[in-house]
Amino acid sequence: MIPVLWQFHKVHNSAEVMHPLSNFREHPVDNFVYNVGIGMGSGAVAGLFFNMMGYAPSLPSLLGVPILMLLFNVVGYNLRHSHVWLRWPGVWSKVFPSPAHHHVHHSFHPDHLDKNFAFMFPLWDVLFGTYIMPEDNKDVKFGVTEKDRGNELDTCAKLYVNPFKAAWRLYRPKRQSTVETHAEEEINHHPAE
């Protein structure tokens, strides 16, 4: 997890109830970073594939949208942001993303923190040691930890503004307390004799 990016992504993960509209509870900075990453990754893979094949195959589409992407968004994306616990059997859960895989990502249970980051292929989580798939959802609790909770994200304005404030707090210089500052001034004005 990258702390500054978490400040923006926690808007999405702060939802305590999962339903298809939870998918749209996102911060624009999170969307920008996600779209740049996906664009660069898919562009690199497509460019490599097209270069190796010598041509760009046409993809079946409906109204200009690739059919596989449409099906994934209609079925998969809505299910992963629903309350329905659906886990693929056996090794398939490590290959293809299931709603359960994403539910664990949204859980603030201590065993689930910083787990299941992969969007499309959980195999990345397996490779980087961030994969976890419980047998059931009894420990899955949606939302963010107590440290990130509170009224910080309880209005639309706070959802958009507070992540910038939190990101700034991570990187601004630390101020000394006024007691420490006065003690330093006293030492500087009255050097030891």
C-alpha positions, 0 to 999 in steps of 0.5 A: 500500500502506498500511503498517499494513494490510500488517502484517496482510495479509502473513499471507495473502501469506506463504504460499510455496506456493499451494493452495486452503487458502492462501485461509484463511491470513488475519488477523482484522483483514485480514478485518474491513477487507476485509469493511467495504470490500466491504460499503460498496462493494457497499452503495453500488452496490446502493443506487444501482442499486436507487434508479435502478431503483425496485425491488430485483430478486431474485437467483437463489440456492441455499440463500440464497447468490446463485448467481453469488457461489457460482460465483465462490467455488467456481471463481474463488476456489479457482483464484486460490489454486492453483498453476495459472497461468491467464491470460485472453487479450488485454484480458479479463485487464484486465476479469475477474480471472484466477488469474494476476492474483492470483498476481502479487499474491502474488509477491515478485519486485521487478517484482510488488511493490505490483501487482494489488490489485483483487479483482474487477475488474483495471480498477481496477489499470489505472486506478491504474497497479498492473496487471501481467500477465506472459506466463508465471509464470517470475518468480512467486515466492510469499511475502513479501520478505526484509525481511518473511520470517524466523521472524516468521510461522512459528507460528499464535500468531505469525500472530495476534500479530506483526502487532499488534507490527509495526503498533505499531512503525510508530507508536510514538515513536522512542526515542533511544539511551542514548548520545544520552540521556546526552550530552544529560543531560551538556550540560544539567548542565554548560552552557557557561560 
